Amino acid sequence: MLDLKFIREQPDRVREALRSRNASFDLDALLKQDADCRKANLELEEIRHKKKISSEEVGRRKRQNEPVDALLKELEQVSGREDGLSARVAELEAAIRSHLLLIPNVPHESVPAGKPPEANRVVRSWGEPKRFSFKPRTHLELAQLLGLIDFERASKIAGSHFVLFTGMGARLERALIQFMLDLHTREHGYTEVSPPLLVNRATMTGTGQLPKFEEDMYRLKEEDLFLIPTAEVPVTNIHAGEILESKNLPVCYAAYTPCFRREAGSYGKETKGLTRVHQFDKVELVKFVAPETSYDELEKLVANAETVLQLLELPYRVVALCAGDLGFSSAKTYDLEAFSHGTNGWLEVSSCSNFEDFQARRASIRTRDPATKKVRCVHTLNGSGVALARTMIALLETHQEADGSVVIPKALRPYLGGLERIGAL
């Protein structure tokens, strides 16, 4: 959520941010509500001051046995006006907050302008897509050949866009999760947490999923709880309503969770298999940092996610998203894309974002400025470290052999009992 003072003082910058994101919002209506609310608040303060003086005068007259009926009648009228104004202010404040929750974040000055995908910028790449001496199989073909995934039975159980990992597929998924958690906690300094998979409305609002994207979420209507779309949601809200000690920043968490996304994309070749699914596993990285260091911390976060792909020996590229491709809450985002031989293209396997104080203001996550001692919002960051489904695609397709077997990257072998390759059944 943007600071209302910032919107009031720099409306043109907010309008430009909305244009760059192709977002529609009536900023003039919000500014009018803000002006009306401030005017009503000023009048309310004046009435309360007058009421205080009148009440003191009533007390003085009573002590001196002077008549007070007229003054009491006037006080009654003032109280009625006070009640009406109080209700009006509360109504305006609620409307303003509702509107503020619908405004996306302002892109950082370094974010490329334009619309995706043309305006997205490749920052760097690592490795080269492997060249095979044979026609490479898709991950769907490899999964069937090696008995890793049963899509038909998954559909029978839950419907389309769900996955049933079997045998070595289930072991490989579990190994990848453990490998990433160990890497981030032992080498990168994150504290592991295991959060709830169901969260309340306030939690979803705190990170920006609500109210704008409610229709895309899985919801339990009676309890008004939501299945998490990413661990970012519960983990960021661990410190909702808290003031963090500045000496303890940055606070860094890593969490493995299943993730649930209602919208799995249109049907077609590019959405088959693991490319777009309603439920997938992910190791998420979340940081709470001082505002002055947040962009340095973003680069570190991206590097942590890159290390996963490097150790898995997967060629990838880092893409800076343009303003038109940013997520609702993000001020700046890098996507990590691994190469898929099955589609002869790049697949997003991680998205790393700096939200600045956008989420922290919504969730009231604060710290004290060490210099001034004043309370201020922290900056929050998160990134996939990394998402399993598409990483599995890249791993299977990149490390396949002519006979259909898949070589296990060296860093992953200890998590599979030293296994060097997965062979055909």
Secondary structure, 3 states (H helix, E strand, C coil): CCCHHHHHHCHHHHHHHHHHCCCCCCHHHHHHHHHHHHHHHHHHHHHHHHHHHHHHHHHHHHHCCCCCHHHHHHHHHHHHHHHHHHHHHHHHHHHHHHHHCCCCCCCCCCCCCCCCCCCCEEEEEECCCCCCCCCCCCHHHHHHHHCCECHHHHHHHHCCCCCCECCHHHHHHHHHHHHHHHHHHHHCCCEEECCCCEEEHHHHHHHCCCCCCHHHCCEECCCCEEECCCCHHHHHHHHCCCEECHHHCCEEEEEEEEEECCCCCCCCHHHCCCCCCCEEEEEEEEEEECHHHHHHHHHHHHHHHHHHHHHCCCCEEEEECCHHHCCCCCCEEEEEEEEECCCCEEEEEEEEEECCCHHHHHHCCEEECCCCCCEEECEEEEEEEEEHHHHHHHHHHHCECCCCCEECCHHHHHHHCCCCEECCC
